[in-house]
Amino acid sequence: MYNNKLYRTAENLSEKFIVPSNVQKIAQEGYDWGRNNRNYCSSKQIELSRILAMQNMIKLSDIIDIHEYTAKNRFRIPSDPERKEAWIWKMYGGEEARRWSEYIVRVNSKKHLKV
């Protein structure tokens, strides 16, 4: 994990990045499940999944949220794809989103360290 002070500055949080299409597909599956099963996920998770699935650009603050969830829950995802934890993982874009968000956070924190 990266120190939050490195990349949570006001000017960086509004910066936008392109969402990869493979991340969008997985997030769309998760979003569809989340809309039908609202009692298993929070409104924040549904909103983040909607943004990830339906928009081409996403703010850095949302990418940081994705990174924090996927880094924390990386080894907790069940092998059974029908369990609610697996669906919530899809709402965040799955393994592809974990790699993508980790890369963006790493690059952004290095860029901020040089300043």
Long-range contacts (C-beta under 8 A, 24 or more apart in sequence): 1-68, 1-71, 2-105, 2-106, 2-109, 3-109, 6-109, 6-112, 6-113, 7-60, 7-64, 7-105, 7-108, 7-109, 7-112, 8-61, 8-64, 9-112, 12-60, 12-108, 12-112, 13-59, 13-60, 13-61, 13-64, 14-59, 14-60, 14-61, 15-59, 15-60, 15-108, 16-57, 16-58, 16-59, 16-60, 17-57, 17-58, 17-60, 17-63, 17-104, 18-56, 18-57, 19-52, 19-55, 19-56, 19-57, 19-58, 20-96, 20-100, 22-96, 23-52, 23-93, 23-94, 23-96, 23-97, 23-100, 24-52, 24-53, 24-54, 24-93, 26-90, 26-93, 26-94, 26-96, 26-97, 27-52, 27-53, 27-90, 27-91, 27-92, 27-93, 27-94, 27-97, 28-53, 28-54, 29-90, 30-87, 30-88, 30-89, 30-90, 30-91, 30-92, 30-93, 30-94, 31-91, 33-87, 33-90, 33-91, 34-87, 34-88, 34-91, 37-84, 37-87, 40-84, 40-87, 40-88, 41-84, 41-88, 41-91, 45-88, 45-91, 45-92, 46-91, 48-91, 48-92, 49-91, 49-92, 52-92, 52-93, 52-97, 60-104, 60-108, 63-101, 63-104, 63-105, 64-101, 64-105, 66-92, 66-93, 66-97, 66-98, 66-101, 67-98, 67-101, 67-102, 67-104, 67-105, 70-97, 70-98, 70-101, 70-102, 71-98, 71-102, 74-98
